[in-house]
Amino acid sequence: MEKQAPKALNELRIRARRSLKWNRLFNPDLQLKSSLKAFAVKAGFSNWQHARYYLGGTWSDGQDAGSFWYAPRCTTLLNLWCRNLEEARELQPDHPDCLLLPYKRQYVLASPEYLEALGLPSKVSNLPGTSKPDMVTGYGGVEWDALSMMRINAIFGTEKVRLNG
């Protein structure tokens, strides 16, 4: 039996397909691959393969997680940025209100304000599956997928993405 793709990855794919239909009203020559890439890039990945890799559950520590867990509104916020997972886990017990998230090849201990800037609930205890506020340990699991869905909804909402081409 084939493993089902995580809901967050499916949601990104569905949004790209819907947007493609809308964009074809303006340019009938557009292809699905351009829509998938546009949605992946807007979600913080370099391309669709990168989004599939991370949202699909095959990422591991030290590899590029993209900027999925980052938003421009986070720029002004002070958070603990860590160069590796060991450093982040060492600092995490001193910051119980923060959520450990990957960012590219680094990690951030995201404050409640950072979480709000991502469009997520500000209290770690209100997030799905955060008995241990570490989205690296739970990576690829059901709770992580639910949080990823929340992030995708925050990124895209009901917005239509206009494709170039």
C-alpha positions in Angstrom: 0.0 0.0 0.0 1.4 3.4 -1.0 2.0 5.9 1.7 -0.4 8.9 1.5 1.2 12.3 1.0 0.9 14.7 4.0 -2.1 16.9 4.0 0.0 20.1 3.9 1.7 18.9 0.7 -1.6 18.0 -0.8 -3.1 21.3 0.1 -0.2 23.2 -1.6 -0.7 21.0 -4.7 -4.5 21.6 -4.7 -4.1 25.4 -4.4 -1.6 25.4 -7.3 -4.0 23.5 -9.5 -6.9 25.8 -8.6 -4.8 28.8 -9.3 -3.7 27.3 -12.6 -7.3 27.1 -13.8 -7.9 30.7 -12.8 -4.6 31.9 -14.5 -5.4 30.0 -17.7 -8.2 32.6 -18.2 -5.4 35.1 -18.8 -2.8 32.8 -20.4 -4.1 29.4 -21.7 -0.5 28.2 -22.3 0.5 28.0 -18.6 1.6 24.6 -17.4 1.0 23.0 -14.0 4.8 23.0 -13.3 4.8 26.8 -13.3 1.9 26.9 -10.9 3.5 24.4 -8.6 6.8 26.3 -8.6 5.1 29.6 -7.9 3.3 28.2 -4.9 6.4 26.5 -3.6 8.4 29.7 -3.9 5.7 31.7 -2.1 5.7 29.1 0.7 9.4 29.6 1.2 11.0 26.9 -0.9 13.3 27.2 -3.9 11.1 25.1 -6.2 8.4 22.4 -6.2 10.9 19.6 -5.6 12.1 21.4 -2.5 8.6 21.8 -1.2 7.8 18.2 -1.9 10.9 17.1 -0.1 10.2 19.2 3.1 6.4 19.0 3.2 6.6 15.3 2.1 8.4 14.2 5.2 11.8 13.3 3.9 13.8 16.3 5.4 16.3 15.6 8.1 18.5 17.8 10.4 21.2 19.7 8.6 19.3 19.9 5.3 17.6 22.9 3.9 14.1 23.4 5.3 13.5 26.5 3.3 11.9 29.6 4.9 8.5 28.0 5.3 8.5 28.9 9.1 9.4 32.5 8.4 7.4 35.6 7.4 8.6 39.1 6.6 6.8 40.3 9.7 9.2 38.3 11.8 12.2 40.5 10.7 11.7 43.0 13.5 11.3 40.4 16.2 14.0 39.3 18.5 14.3 35.5 18.7 17.0 33.0 19.4 18.6 31.9 16.2 20.7 28.8 16.4 23.3 27.5 14.0 22.5 23.8 14.7 20.0 21.6 16.4 22.2 20.8 19.4 22.5 24.5 20.2 18.8 25.0 19.9 17.9 22.1 22.1 20.4 23.3 24.7 18.7 26.7 24.9 15.2 25.5 24.6 14.6 24.6 28.3 15.3 28.2 29.3 12.5 29.3 26.9 9.4 27.2 27.5 7.1 29.6 25.7 9.1 29.2 22.4 8.6 26.7 19.7 11.7 25.1 18.0 11.4 25.5 14.2 13.8 24.8 11.3 14.8 27.7 9.0 16.9 26.8 6.0 19.9 25.0 7.7 19.4 26.8 11.0 16.9 26.8 13.8 14.8 29.4 15.6 13.2 29.3 19.0 10.1 31.2 18.0 8.5 33.5 20.5 4.7 33.9 20.9 5.0 37.1 18.8 6.9 35.2 16.1 4.2 32.5 16.0 1.5 35.2 15.6 3.5 36.7 12.7 3.4 33.3 11.1 -0.4 33.3 11.5 -0.3 30.6 14.2 -1.7 30.7 17.7 0.8 32.5 20.0 0.7 30.0 22.8 2.7 26.9 22.3 0.2 25.0 24.3 -2.5 25.9 21.8 -0.6 24.3 18.9 -1.4 20.8 17.8 0.9 18.1 19.1 3.2 20.4 21.0 3.6 18.5 24.3 7.2 19.0 23.5 7.5 22.3 21.7 9.8 21.1 19.0 8.7 20.8 15.4 11.9 19.0 14.6 11.3 15.9 16.8 7.7 15.6 15.5 8.7 16.3 11.9 6.6 14.4 9.4 4.0 13.3 12.0 0.3 14.1 12.2 0.7 17.0 14.5 3.5 18.5 12.5 1.3 18.1 9.4 -1.6 19.9 11.1 0.7 22.8 12.0 2.0 22.9 8.5 -1.6 23.1 7.2 -2.2 26.1 9.5 0.9 27.8 8.1 -0.1 27.2 4.5 -3.6 28.6 5.2 -1.8 31.7 6.8 0.4 32.1 3.8 -2.2 31.8 1.1 -5.6 32.4 2.8 -8.1 32.7 -0.1 -5.7 34.7 -2.2 -5.3 33.9 -5.9 -1.7 33.8 -7.0 -1.1 35.4 -10.4 1.4 33.4 -12.4 3.8 35.0 -14.8 4.2 33.5 -18.2 
